[in-house]
Amino acid sequence: MSESGVQVGVARIRAGAVAGRPRADETTVRAALTEVMDPELPMLSVVDLGIVHRVSVAPGGPIRVEILPTFVGCPALELIKRSIAERLGAFGRPIEVSATFEIPWTSERISSAGRAALLAAGIAPPGTDSMAGAPGGLIDLEPRVPCPHCGSRRTVLENVFGPTQCRTIRYCADCRQPFEAIKPV
């Protein structure tokens, strides 16, 4: 091996990337998780969806990731866990991915970038003011969900059962377009 080859090897060891594998610490693992997309909302990463609860990287040990299911019985949960394990496999360490209900997932955990991605895909993100919006601080019986196509707040719930447990079907009275909306939880 040449002297430059030895220097490259020493540099990799110092950087924590042995045999071409990236260094595993919480920051690099969290960065890798931004590449794992939700199978039901493929415009969102698991990070933007806010389901990554805890990441721990033991020195020389496994990488552990705990995720928060959006709904009990989420049919995509096992696929998400497998996708996370596959992506983190590049670190060359044992991977443990588990679901936890330690704290409940809420739609407030969706990042601002995630909300923008939903809107760009024609899906109304959950609003932080969806239950308040009536004049005088009254509570609306029907949440005011802005249309992702035209921005109108004159929308109605068409079907509480959307394509997944976390979505509904709504209809805009102004632009006359149906659209999906993320259920506020």
N, CA, C and O atoms as a DFTB+ gen file, in Angstrom:
740 C
 N C O
     1  1       0.849      -1.170       0.000
     2  2       0.000       0.000       0.000
     3  2       0.891       1.228       0.000
     4  3       1.914       1.266       0.683
     5  1       0.501       2.216      -0.760
     6  2       1.289       3.443      -0.857
     7  2       1.113       4.287       0.404
     8  3       0.216       4.061       1.217
     9  1       1.999       5.261       0.529
    10  2       1.926       6.156       1.682
    11  2       0.616       6.942       1.679
    12  3       0.031       7.187       2.734
    13  1       0.159       7.335       0.485
    14  2      -1.101       8.080       0.422
    15  2      -2.274       7.174       0.815
    16  3      -3.249       7.634       1.410
    17  1      -2.171       5.882       0.478
    18  2      -3.223       4.945       0.878
    19  2      -3.289       4.800       2.383
    20  3      -4.382       4.720       2.941
    21  1      -2.168       4.765       3.045
    22  2      -2.128       4.686       4.499
    23  2      -2.715       5.957       5.097
    24  3      -3.466       5.898       6.071
    25  1      -2.374       7.111       4.516
    26  2      -2.907       8.380       5.019
    27  2      -4.429       8.433       4.881
    28  3      -5.123       8.930       5.768
    29  1      -4.937       7.922       3.769
    30  2      -6.382       7.888       3.584
    31  2      -7.026       6.978       4.625
    32  3      -8.065       7.311       5.194
    33  1      -6.393       5.813       4.872
    34  2      -6.913       4.883       5.872
    35  2      -6.918       5.491       7.257
    36  3      -7.887       5.338       8.001
    37  1      -5.836       6.185       7.614
    38  2      -5.759       6.843       8.919
    39  2      -6.820       7.937       9.011
    40  3      -7.461       8.096      10.050
    41  1      -7.006       8.688       7.931
    42  2      -8.020       9.749       7.923
    43  2      -9.416       9.156       8.105
    44  3     -10.244       9.719       8.822
    45  1      -9.678       8.018       7.453
    46  2     -10.994       7.378       7.606
    47  2     -11.216       6.910       9.036
    48  3     -12.308       7.073       9.581
    49  1     -10.200       6.338       9.641
    50  2     -10.328       5.873      11.021
    51  2     -10.586       7.058      11.944
    52  3     -11.446       6.998      12.823
    53  1      -9.824       8.149      11.731
    54  2     -10.037       9.342      12.561
    55  2     -11.432       9.922      12.365
    56  3     -12.035      10.427      13.312
    57  1     -11.941       9.851      11.149
    58  2     -13.284      10.380      10.865
    59  2     -14.369       9.408      11.272
    60  3     -15.549       9.758      11.275
    61  1     -13.984       8.185      11.618
    62  2     -14.967       7.198      12.033
    63  2     -15.545       6.408      10.877
    64  3     -16.483       5.639      11.087
    65  1     -15.037       6.558       9.686
    66  2     -15.552       5.851       8.515
    67  2     -14.555       4.767       8.127
    68  3     -13.647       5.001       7.330
    69  1     -14.731       3.595       8.690
    70  2     -13.852       2.476       8.404
    71  2     -14.441       1.667       7.256
    72  3     -15.652       1.445       7.212
    73  1     -13.619       1.236       6.349
    74  2     -14.021       0.425       5.203
    75  2     -15.132       1.103       4.391
    76  3     -16.045       0.447       3.889
    77  1     -15.028       2.437       4.276
    78  2     -15.983       3.166       3.454
    79  2     -17.330       3.410       4.109
    80  3     -18.236       3.949       3.474
    81  1     -17.475       3.028       5.354
    82  2     -18.750       3.233       6.047
    83  2     -18.729       4.586       6.756
    84  3     -17.713       4.965       7.338
    85  1     -19.827       5.304       6.712
    86  2     -19.868       6.605       7.380
    87  2     -19.832       6.467       8.898
    88  3     -20.232       5.450       9.465
    89  1     -19.347       7.508       9.523
    90  2     -19.293       7.551      10.980
    91  2     -20.713       7.630      11.525
    92  3     -21.540       8.377      11.001
    93  1     -20.995       6.873      12.562
    94  2     -22.337       6.853      13.145
    95  2     -22.347       7.616      14.455
    96  3     -21.760       7.179      15.445
    97  1     -23.016       8.755      14.456
    98  2     -23.325       9.469      15.686
    99  2     -24.756       9.975      15.529
   100  3     -25.351       9.829      14.461
   101  1     -25.295      10.553      16.555
   102  2     -26.700      10.953      16.495
   103  2     -26.974      11.933      15.351
   104  3     -28.009      11.844      14.692
   105  1     -26.055      12.859      15.118
   106  2     -26.249      13.855      14.065
   107  2     -26.298      13.214      12.682
   108  3     -27.173      13.541      11.880
   109  1     -25.363      12.303      12.394
   110  2     -25.345      11.679      11.068
   111  2     -26.516      10.716      10.898
   112  3     -27.044      10.573       9.795
   113  1     -26.923      10.060      11.970
   114  2     -28.082       9.162      11.887
   115  2     -29.347       9.973      11.627
   116  3     -30.160       9.600      10.781
   117  1     -29.518      11.078      12.347
   118  2     -30.697      11.928      12.114
   119  2     -30.695      12.493      10.689
   120  3     -31.750      12.602      10.064
   121  1     -29.529      12.847      10.183
   122  2     -29.431      13.345       8.802
   123  2     -29.834      12.247       7.819
   124  3     -30.511      12.521       6.828
   125  1     -29.425      11.014       8.086
   126  2     -29.793       9.892       7.215
   127  2     -31.298       9.647       7.252
   128  3     -31.885       9.256       6.242
   129  1     -31.921       9.869       8.389
   130  2     -33.363       9.647       8.513
   131  2     -34.175      10.637       7.674
   132  3     -35.336      10.371       7.363
   133  1     -33.580      11.775       7.305
   134  2     -34.296      12.729       6.443
   135  2     -34.482      12.164       5.038
   136  3     -35.252      12.712       4.248
   137  1     -33.790      11.082       4.722
   138  2     -33.908      10.440       3.408
   139  2     -34.930       9.301       3.403
   140  3     -35.202       8.722       2.352
   141  1     -35.493       8.980       4.559
   142  2     -36.492       7.905       4.658
   143  2     -37.871       8.545       4.530
   144  3     -38.297       9.309       5.397
   145  1     -38.558       8.226       3.447
   146  2     -39.852       8.843       3.181
   147  2     -40.991       7.999       3.747
   148  3     -40.903       6.772       3.811
   149  1     -42.050       8.674       4.152
   150  2     -43.250       7.994       4.630
   151  2     -43.919       7.332       3.426
   152  3     -44.112       7.997       2.408
   153  1     -44.279       6.049       3.503
   154  2     -44.868       5.375       2.342
   155  2     -46.263       5.879       1.970
   156  3     -46.662       5.773       0.811
   157  1     -47.004       6.421       2.923
   158  2     -48.345       6.919       2.632
   159  2     -48.344       8.388       2.223
   160  3     -49.255       8.846       1.533
   161  1     -47.341       9.109       2.642
   162  2     -47.168      10.516       2.277
   163  2     -45.740      10.675       1.758
   164  3     -44.885      11.205       2.468
   165  1     -45.470      10.224       0.529
   166  2     -44.085      10.155       0.043
   167  2     -43.397      11.495      -0.156
   168  3     -42.214      11.534      -0.495
   169  1     -44.107      12.584       0.046
   170  2     -43.469      13.897      -0.020
   171  2     -42.859      14.292       1.322
   172  3     -42.202      15.328       1.423
   173  1     -43.075      13.466       2.362
   174  2     -42.571      13.741       3.704
   175  2     -41.575      12.693       4.163
   176  3     -41.789      11.495       3.979
   177  1     -40.495      13.148       4.757
   178  2     -39.580      12.206       5.404
   179  2     -40.142      11.897       6.787
   180  3     -41.011      12.610       7.290
   181  1     -39.641      10.840       7.389
   182  2     -40.091      10.494       8.746
   183  2     -39.714      11.598       9.730
   184  3     -40.360      11.761      10.765
   185  1     -38.671      12.352       9.407
   186  2     -38.272      13.477      10.256
   187  2     -39.278      14.617      10.114
   188  3     -39.734      15.170      11.115
   189  1     -39.629      14.976       8.860
   190  2     -40.604      16.049       8.645
   191  2     -41.986      15.681       9.176
   192  3     -42.735      16.553       9.617
   193  1     -42.325      14.399       9.137
   194  2     -43.596      13.949       9.680
   195  2     -43.604      14.026      11.209
   196  3     -44.666      14.062      11.830
   197  1     -42.423      14.049      11.802
   198  2     -42.304      14.196      13.243
   199  2     -42.473      12.903      14.018
   200  3     -42.832      12.927      15.195
   201  1     -42.216      11.762      13.363
   202  2     -42.406      10.502      14.074
   203  2     -41.117       9.983      14.723
   204  3     -41.166       9.018      15.486
   205  1     -39.970      10.601      14.436
   206  2     -38.722      10.165      15.075
   207  2     -38.714      10.725      16.492
   208  3     -38.628      11.935      16.698
   209  1     -38.803       9.832      17.450
   210  2     -38.879      10.238      18.855
   211  2     -37.500      10.290      19.496
   212  3     -37.142      11.277      20.140
   213  1     -36.743       9.242      19.320
   214  2     -35.455       9.148      20.005
   215  2     -34.460       8.397      19.124
   216  3     -34.800       7.406      18.478
   217  1     -33.227       8.890      19.114
   218  2     -32.128       8.228      18.416
   219  2     -30.995       8.085      19.414
   220  3     -30.615       9.053      20.073
   221  1     -30.454       6.878      19.526
   222  2     -29.283       6.694      20.379
   223  2     -28.276       5.832      19.646
   224  3     -28.623       4.855      18.982
   225  1     -27.021       6.222      19.786
   226  2     -25.929       5.504      19.137
   227  2     -24.915       5.161      20.217
   228  3     -24.197       6.027      20.716
   229  1     -24.870       3.880      20.568
   230  2     -23.919       3.427      21.585
   231  2     -22.553       3.248      20.928
   232  3     -22.476       2.706      19.826
   233  1     -21.478       3.689      21.573
   234  2     -20.142       3.509      20.989
   235  2     -19.869       2.021      20.728
   236  3     -19.816       1.209      21.652
   237  1     -19.704       1.698      19.477
   238  2     -19.441       0.317      19.094
   239  2     -20.649      -0.595      19.174
   240  3     -20.543      -1.788      18.887
   241  1     -21.781      -0.062      19.554
   242  2     -22.988      -0.867      19.721
   243  2     -24.024      -0.555      18.661
   244  3     -23.712       0.024      17.621
   245  1     -25.260      -0.945      18.932
   246  2     -26.310      -0.750      17.937
   247  2     -26.774       0.707      17.839
   248  3     -26.570       1.513      18.747
   249  1     -27.396       1.006      16.714
   250  2     -28.090       2.272      16.524
   251  2     -29.549       1.979      16.851
   252  3     -30.162       1.091      16.259
   253  1     -30.097       2.737      17.801
   254  2     -31.488       2.535      18.203
   255  2     -32.322       3.753      17.801
   256  3     -31.952       4.898      18.058
   257  1     -33.454       3.471      17.165
   258  2     -34.376       4.528      16.764
   259  2     -35.760       4.167      17.285
   260  3     -36.253       3.061      17.060
   261  1     -36.379       5.111      17.984
   262  2     -37.755       4.940      18.446
   263  2     -38.631       5.897      17.652
   264  3     -38.325       7.082      17.523
   265  1     -39.732       5.360      17.120
   266  2     -40.651       6.185      16.349
   267  2     -42.018       6.200      17.012
   268  3     -42.387       5.276      17.736
   269  1     -42.756       7.262      16.751
   270  2     -44.107       7.434      17.285
   271  2     -45.107       7.160      16.167
   272  3     -45.127       7.899      15.183
   273  1     -45.928       6.137      16.282
   274  2     -46.955       5.907      15.260
   275  2     -47.930       7.079      15.236
   276  3     -48.270       7.634      16.280
   277  1     -48.375       7.450      14.046
   278  2     -49.339       8.541      13.936
   279  2     -50.707       8.103      14.453
   280  3     -51.433       8.896      15.052
   281  1     -51.049       6.854      14.220
   282  2     -52.321       6.300      14.686
   283  2     -52.081       4.877      15.160
   284  3     -51.209       4.185      14.632
   285  1     -52.836       4.440      16.137
   286  2     -52.770       3.043      16.582
   287  2     -53.213       2.179      15.400
   288  3     -54.235       2.458      14.773
   289  1     -52.470       1.166      15.108
   290  2     -52.811       0.280      14.002
   291  2     -52.417       0.815      12.648
   292  3     -52.953       0.362      11.637
   293  1     -51.501       1.760      12.590
   294  2     -51.043       2.319      11.312
   295  2     -50.523       1.180      10.438
   296  3     -49.586       0.485      10.830
   297  1     -51.120       0.976       9.253
   298  2     -50.695      -0.148       8.416
   299  2     -49.302       0.025       7.822
   300  3     -48.707      -0.948       7.359
   301  1     -48.777       1.236       7.826
   302  2     -47.459       1.480       7.238
   303  2     -46.321       1.340       8.246
   304  3     -45.154       1.478       7.877
   305  1     -46.636       1.071       9.500
   306  2     -45.629       1.074      10.553
   307  2     -44.485       0.096      10.295
   308  3     -43.317       0.464      10.425
   309  1     -44.803      -1.133       9.935
   310  2     -43.736      -2.117       9.696
   311  2     -42.873      -1.735       8.489
   312  3     -41.658      -1.932       8.503
   313  1     -43.499      -1.196       7.462
   314  2     -42.747      -0.745       6.286
   315  2     -41.824       0.418       6.642
   316  3     -40.692       0.481       6.163
   317  1     -42.298       1.328       7.470
   318  2     -41.464       2.450       7.914
   319  2     -40.274       1.930       8.710
   320  3     -39.144       2.370       8.497
   321  1     -40.519       0.999       9.624
   322  2     -39.426       0.435      10.426
   323  2     -38.385      -0.246       9.544
   324  3     -37.182      -0.090       9.757
   325  1     -38.857      -1.007       8.550
   326  2     -37.921      -1.671       7.621
   327  2     -37.133      -0.648       6.805
   328  3     -35.931      -0.812       6.598
   329  1     -37.799       0.395       6.347
   330  2     -37.129       1.425       5.546
   331  2     -36.052       2.138       6.360
   332  3     -34.970       2.430       5.850
   333  1     -36.352       2.413       7.617
   334  2     -35.357       3.037       8.495
   335  2     -34.165       2.106       8.677
   336  3     -33.017       2.535       8.568
   337  1     -34.438       0.827       8.954
   338  2     -33.354      -0.141       9.162
   339  2     -32.500      -0.281       7.904
   340  3     -31.275      -0.359       7.996
   341  1     -33.138      -0.314       6.725
   342  2     -32.387      -0.418       5.469
   343  2     -31.488       0.789       5.258
   344  3     -30.322       0.640       4.891
   345  1     -32.022       1.986       5.489
   346  2     -31.223       3.197       5.269
   347  2     -30.063       3.262       6.246
   348  3     -28.955       3.631       5.858
   349  1     -30.289       2.914       7.498
   350  2     -29.232       2.994       8.503
   351  2     -28.252       1.833       8.405
   352  3     -27.197       1.865       9.039
   353  1     -28.579       0.811       7.625
   354  2     -27.666      -0.309       7.417
   355  2     -26.346       0.122       6.819
   356  3     -25.344      -0.578       6.972
   357  1     -26.319       1.263       6.137
   358  2     -25.085       1.776       5.543
   359  2     -24.021       2.086       6.596
   360  3     -22.840       2.190       6.266
   361  1     -24.424       2.235       7.849
   362  2     -23.468       2.511       8.910
   363  2     -22.722       1.249       9.341
   364  3     -21.736       1.326      10.074
   365  1     -23.197       0.082       8.881
   366  2     -22.505      -1.169       9.187
   367  2     -22.577      -1.584      10.645
   368  3     -21.663      -2.231      11.156
   369  1     -23.643      -1.221      11.305
   370  2     -23.815      -1.567      12.712
   371  2     -25.186      -2.196      12.900
   372  3     -26.056      -2.042      12.043
   373  1     -25.391      -2.895      13.997
   374  2     -26.736      -3.421      14.265
   375  2     -27.730      -2.264      14.403
   376  3     -27.414      -1.216      14.966
   377  1     -28.922      -2.480      13.881
   378  2     -29.969      -1.453      13.899
   379  2     -31.172      -1.999      14.667
   380  3     -31.610      -3.125      14.428
   381  1     -31.697      -1.205      15.579
   382  2     -32.906      -1.562      16.311
   383  2     -33.916      -0.426      16.137
   384  3     -33.679       0.699      16.575
   385  1     -35.033      -0.730      15.500
   386  2     -36.091       0.264      15.297
   387  2     -37.333      -0.235      16.014
   388  3     -37.783      -1.358      15.786
   389  1     -37.880       0.596      16.874
   390  2     -39.076       0.191      17.603
   391  2     -40.082       1.337      17.627
   392  3     -39.725       2.508      17.493
   393  1     -41.334       0.969      17.799
   394  2     -42.405       1.951      17.945
   395  2     -42.694       2.119      19.430
   396  3     -42.637       1.159      20.197
   397  1     -43.001       3.330      19.819
   398  2     -43.306       3.601      21.214
   399  2     -44.523       4.516      21.305
   400  3     -44.770       5.341      20.426
   401  1     -45.265       4.351      22.376
   402  2     -46.380       5.238      22.678
   403  2     -46.061       6.033      23.939
   404  3     -46.957       6.475      24.658
   405  1     -44.748       6.207      24.194
   406  2     -44.296       6.939      25.381
   407  2     -44.951       8.324      25.450
   408  3     -45.403       8.760      26.509
   409  1     -44.992       8.991      24.322
   410  2     -45.760      10.233      24.200
   411  2     -46.591      10.088      22.931
   412  3     -46.175       9.394      22.003
   413  1     -47.739      10.718      22.872
   414  2     -48.542      10.593      21.653
   415  2     -48.005      11.480      20.538
   416  3     -47.559      12.602      20.782
   417  1     -48.051      10.966      19.316
   418  2     -47.741      11.795      18.160
   419  2     -48.909      12.749      17.964
   420  3     -50.066      12.353      18.110
   421  1     -48.622      13.985      17.640
   422  2     -49.666      14.932      17.277
   423  2     -49.288      15.576      15.959
   424  3     -48.117      15.593      15.579
   425  1     -50.274      16.102      15.268
   426  2     -50.028      16.737      13.977
   427  2     -49.178      18.001      14.125
   428  3     -48.651      18.499      13.130
   429  1     -49.037      18.522      15.326
   430  2     -48.169      19.675      15.559
   431  2     -46.691      19.321      15.364
   432  3     -45.858      20.215      15.214
   433  1     -46.365      18.034      15.364
   434  2     -44.979      17.599      15.180
   435  2     -44.513      17.691      13.721
   436  3     -43.317      17.591      13.449
   437  1     -45.438      17.880      12.795
   438  2     -45.059      18.011      11.391
   439  2     -44.284      19.314      11.229
   440  3     -44.752      20.372      11.649
   441  1     -43.109      19.241      10.627
   442  2     -42.256      20.419      10.484
   443  2     -42.854      21.423       9.502
   444  3     -43.755      21.092       8.731
   445  1     -42.345      22.644       9.540
   446  2     -42.824      23.657       8.597
   447  2     -42.492      23.256       7.167
   448  3     -43.279      23.521       6.258
   449  1     -41.338      22.618       6.948
   450  2     -40.995      22.120       5.611
   451  2     -41.955      21.010       5.199
   452  3     -42.329      20.911       4.030
   453  1     -42.350      20.184       6.147
   454  2     -43.313      19.123       5.869
   455  2     -44.679      19.683       5.514
   456  3     -45.343      19.183       4.606
   457  1     -45.098      20.716       6.225
   458  2     -46.373      21.362       5.927
   459  2     -46.360      21.968       4.524
   460  3     -47.340      21.877       3.785
   461  1     -45.241      22.583       4.175
   462  2     -45.111      23.175       2.839
   463  2     -45.138      22.090       1.767
   464  3     -45.731      22.287       0.706
   465  1     -44.507      20.952       2.029
   466  2     -44.498      19.843       1.065
   467  2     -45.899      19.268       0.878
   468  3     -46.285      18.932      -0.241
   469  1     -46.659      19.151       1.963
   470  2     -48.043      18.680       1.860
   471  2     -48.867      19.634       1.001
   472  3     -49.592      19.206       0.103
   473  1     -48.749      20.911       1.281
   474  2     -49.501      21.917       0.543
   475  2     -49.139      21.887      -0.942
   476  3     -50.016      21.981      -1.801
   477  1     -47.856      21.756      -1.240
   478  2     -47.406      21.691      -2.637
   479  2     -47.952      20.458      -3.351
   480  3     -48.120      20.467      -4.570
   481  1     -48.230      19.398      -2.591
   482  2     -48.777      18.168      -3.173
   483  2     -50.306      18.195      -3.237
   484  3     -50.923      17.214      -3.652
   485  1     -50.916      19.306      -2.831
   486  2     -52.371      19.413      -2.880
   487  2     -53.079      18.796      -1.695
   488  3     -54.270      18.491      -1.768
   489  1     -52.357      18.609      -0.604
   490  2     -52.935      18.054       0.622
   491  2     -52.898      19.144       1.681
   492  3     -51.848      19.727       1.948
   493  1     -54.051      19.416       2.283
   494  2     -54.112      20.456       3.310
   495  2     -53.413      19.977       4.569
   496  3     -53.800      18.965       5.152
   497  1     -52.378      20.705       4.991
   498  2     -51.728      20.319       6.248
   499  2     -52.640      20.659       7.417
   500  3     -53.516      21.515       7.296
   501  1     -52.439      19.995       8.543
   502  2     -53.267      20.332       9.702
   503  2     -52.925      21.739      10.165
   504  3     -51.753      22.093      10.295
   505  1     -53.946      22.531      10.411
   506  2     -53.725      23.902      10.868
   507  2     -53.619      23.959      12.369
   508  3     -54.230      23.164      13.084
   509  1     -52.854      24.886      12.830
   510  2     -52.749      25.056      14.284
   511  2     -53.973      25.774      14.818
   512  3     -54.242      25.742      16.019
   513  1     -54.730      26.436      13.913
   514  2     -55.928      27.148      14.349
   515  2     -57.194      26.513      13.796
   516  3     -58.210      27.194      13.653
   517  1     -57.156      25.230      13.484
   518  2     -58.285      24.604      12.804
   519  2     -59.559      24.585      13.644
   520  3     -60.654      24.546      13.083
   521  1     -59.451      24.611      14.946
   522  2     -60.651      24.591      15.780
   523  2     -61.032      25.999      16.245
   524  3     -62.116      26.199      16.794
   525  1     -60.167      26.950      16.033
   526  2     -60.504      28.328      16.373
   527  2     -60.415      29.125      15.087
   528  3     -59.453      28.929      14.344
   529  1     -61.262      29.927      14.800
   530  2     -61.224      30.652      13.556
   531  2     -62.526      31.400      13.393
   532  3     -62.686      32.202      12.473
   533  1     -63.435      31.138      14.274
   534  2     -64.693      31.858      14.234
   535  2     -64.498      33.210      14.904
   536  3     -63.654      33.344      15.790
   537  1     -65.255      34.199      14.500
   538  2     -65.128      35.521      15.129
   539  2     -65.420      35.435      16.622
   540  3     -66.232      34.625      17.068
   541  1     -64.745      36.282      17.378
   542  2     -64.993      36.349      18.818
   543  2     -64.408      35.199      19.604
   544  3     -64.760      35.012      20.768
   545  1     -63.508      34.408      18.991
   546  2     -62.870      33.304      19.696
   547  2     -63.779      32.117      19.921
   548  3     -63.482      31.257      20.750
   549  1     -64.899      32.057      19.184
   550  2     -65.792      30.914      19.327
   551  2     -65.161      29.677      18.710
   552  3     -64.300      29.772      17.835
   553  1     -65.588      28.548      19.165
   554  2     -65.082      27.292      18.617
   555  2     -66.031      26.831      17.521
   556  3     -67.238      26.716      17.737
   557  1     -65.478      26.569      16.346
   558  2     -66.276      26.056      15.235
   559  2     -66.577      24.586      15.459
   560  3     -65.735      23.841      15.959
   561  1     -67.772      24.173      15.090
   562  2     -68.090      22.757      15.135
   563  2     -67.390      22.036      13.987
   564  3     -67.041      20.862      14.102
   565  1     -67.193      22.730      12.906
   566  2     -66.509      22.187      11.728
   567  2     -65.195      22.940      11.571
   568  3     -65.207      24.161      11.417
   569  1     -64.060      22.242      11.606
   570  2     -62.777      22.940      11.447
   571  2     -62.717      23.684      10.116
   572  3     -63.222      23.208       9.099
   573  1     -62.103      24.834      10.141
   574  2     -61.907      25.613       8.919
   575  2     -60.578      25.200       8.304
   576  3     -59.510      25.613       8.756
   577  1     -60.664      24.389       7.282
   578  2     -59.465      23.875       6.617
   579  2     -59.316      24.593       5.286
   580  3     -60.155      24.424       4.402
   581  1     -58.267      25.389       5.125
   582  2     -58.081      26.098       3.857
   583  2     -57.822      25.129       2.701
   584  3     -57.139      24.116       2.853
   585  1     -58.385      25.471       1.554
   586  2     -58.184      24.666       0.349
   587  2     -56.736      24.804      -0.108
   588  3     -56.244      25.928      -0.211
   589  1     -56.033      23.708      -0.387
   590  2     -54.652      23.806      -0.846
   591  2     -54.546      24.313      -2.290
   592  3     -53.459      24.677      -2.738
   593  1     -55.652      24.336      -3.007
   594  2     -55.628      24.784      -4.408
   595  2     -55.845      26.289      -4.538
   596  3     -55.144      26.959      -5.296
   597  1     -56.838      26.829      -3.782
   598  2     -57.159      28.252      -3.950
   599  2     -57.054      29.054      -2.657
   600  3     -57.121      30.283      -2.690
   601  1     -56.892      28.382      -1.526
   602  2     -56.754      29.077      -0.249
   603  2     -58.065      29.419       0.435
   604  3     -58.056      29.927       1.557
   605  1     -59.186      29.155      -0.208
   606  2     -60.486      29.460       0.390
   607  2     -60.687      28.661       1.672
   608  3     -60.236      27.523       1.791
   609  1     -61.367      29.276       2.615
   610  2     -61.710      28.580       3.856
   611  2     -63.139      28.062       3.811
   612  3     -63.653      27.551       4.806
   613  1     -63.785      28.198       2.644
   614  2     -65.144      27.681       2.479
   615  2     -65.057      26.225       2.009
   616  3     -65.379      25.904       0.865
   617  1     -64.622      25.368       2.909
   618  2     -64.474      23.951       2.597
   619  2     -65.340      23.142       3.541
   620  3     -65.643      23.570       4.655
   621  1     -65.728      21.976       3.082
   622  2     -66.561      21.092       3.904
   623  2     -65.986      19.684       3.898
   624  3     -65.306      19.269       2.960
   625  1     -66.272      18.984       4.946
   626  2     -65.865      17.591       5.057
   627  2     -66.772      16.736       4.185
   628  3     -67.990      16.738       4.362
   629  1     -66.188      16.012       3.256
   630  2     -66.953      15.100       2.396
   631  2     -66.976      13.700       2.987
   632  3     -68.008      13.029       2.994
   633  1     -65.817      13.268       3.485
   634  2     -65.719      11.911       4.021
   635  2     -64.621      11.881       5.068
   636  3     -63.482      12.252       4.785
   637  1     -64.950      11.446       6.267
   638  2     -63.952      11.353       7.331
   639  2     -62.938      10.245       7.038
   640  3     -61.842      10.236       7.600
   641  1     -63.307       9.312       6.156
   642  2     -62.415       8.204       5.812
   643  2     -61.689       8.529       4.514
   644  3     -62.250       8.382       3.428
   645  1     -60.450       8.968       4.627
   646  2     -59.629       9.238       3.458
   647  2     -58.889       7.984       3.049
   648  3     -59.219       6.888       3.502
   649  1     -57.894       8.134       2.200
   650  2     -57.136       6.970       1.739
   651  2     -56.306       6.296       2.838
   652  3     -55.918       5.136       2.702
   653  1     -56.041       7.017       3.910
   654  2     -55.339       6.445       5.061
   655  2     -56.033       6.931       6.335
   656  3     -56.897       7.807       6.283
   657  1     -55.650       6.361       7.472
   658  2     -56.268       6.727       8.743
   659  2     -56.022       8.185       9.113
   660  3     -56.803       8.777       9.858
   661  1     -54.953       8.758       8.603
   662  2     -54.595      10.112       9.015
   663  2     -55.124      11.190       8.065
   664  3     -54.802      12.365       8.245
   665  1     -55.933      10.820       7.050
   666  2     -56.423      11.807       6.088
   667  2     -57.941      11.742       5.930
   668  3     -58.561      10.697       6.128
   669  1     -58.520      12.885       5.569
   670  2     -59.936      12.985       5.248
   671  2     -60.081      13.518       3.826
   672  3     -59.112      13.982       3.225
   673  1     -61.286      13.449       3.301
   674  2     -61.583      14.034       1.998
   675  2     -62.449      15.263       2.237
   676  3     -63.461      15.188       2.933
   677  1     -62.056      16.388       1.665
   678  2     -62.788      17.640       1.812
   679  2     -63.125      18.184       0.427
   680  3     -62.615      17.705      -0.586
   681  1     -63.986      19.186       0.404
   682  2     -64.422      19.789      -0.856
   683  2     -64.430      21.302      -0.686
   684  3     -64.879      21.818       0.337
   685  1     -63.929      22.011      -1.700
   686  2     -63.886      23.467      -1.678
   687  2     -65.093      24.018      -2.438
   688  3     -65.316      23.672      -3.598
   689  1     -65.871      24.881      -1.773
   690  2     -67.051      25.478      -2.397
   691  2     -66.673      26.536      -3.428
   692  3     -67.475      26.836      -4.312
   693  1     -65.475      27.110      -3.340
   694  2     -65.080      28.164      -4.279
   695  2     -64.479      27.619      -5.567
   696  3     -64.950      27.951      -6.655
   697  1     -63.456      26.795      -5.464
   698  2     -62.829      26.278      -6.694
   699  2     -63.401      24.929      -7.117
   700  3     -63.054      24.396      -8.170
   701  1     -64.280      24.389      -6.285
   702  2     -65.005      23.137      -6.567
   703  2     -64.076      21.934      -6.756
   704  3     -64.355      21.034      -7.549
   705  1     -62.985      21.940      -6.022
   706  2     -62.031      20.841      -6.097
   707  2     -62.096      20.006      -4.817
   708  3     -62.125      20.560      -3.718
   709  1     -62.119      18.693      -4.952
   710  2     -61.955      17.857      -3.759
   711  2     -60.465      17.833      -3.393
   712  3     -59.601      18.006      -4.252
   713  1     -60.187      17.620      -2.135
   714  2     -58.788      17.514      -1.716
   715  2     -58.704      16.697      -0.439
   716  3     -59.687      16.515       0.280
   717  1     -57.515      16.219      -0.184
   718  2     -57.252      15.492       1.058
   719  2     -56.753      16.469       2.104
   720  3     -56.136      17.485       1.780
   721  1     -57.019      16.159       3.340
   722  2     -56.537      16.961       4.459
   723  2     -56.018      16.028       5.548
   724  3     -56.613      14.985       5.822
   725  1     -54.918      16.410       6.156
   726  2     -54.381      15.651       7.278
   727  2     -55.253      15.942       8.497
   728  3     -55.543      17.100       8.796
   729  1     -55.661      14.906       9.184
   730  2     -56.496      15.078      10.373
   731  2     -55.680      15.740      11.481
   732  3     -54.576      15.290      11.788
   733  1     -56.212      16.799      12.080
   734  2     -55.494      17.362      13.217
   735  2     -55.667      16.443      14.423
   736  3     -56.782      16.049      14.765
   737  1     -54.575      16.117      15.042
   738  2     -54.593      15.232      16.200
   739  2     -53.936      15.946      17.357
   740  3     -53.836      15.388      18.450
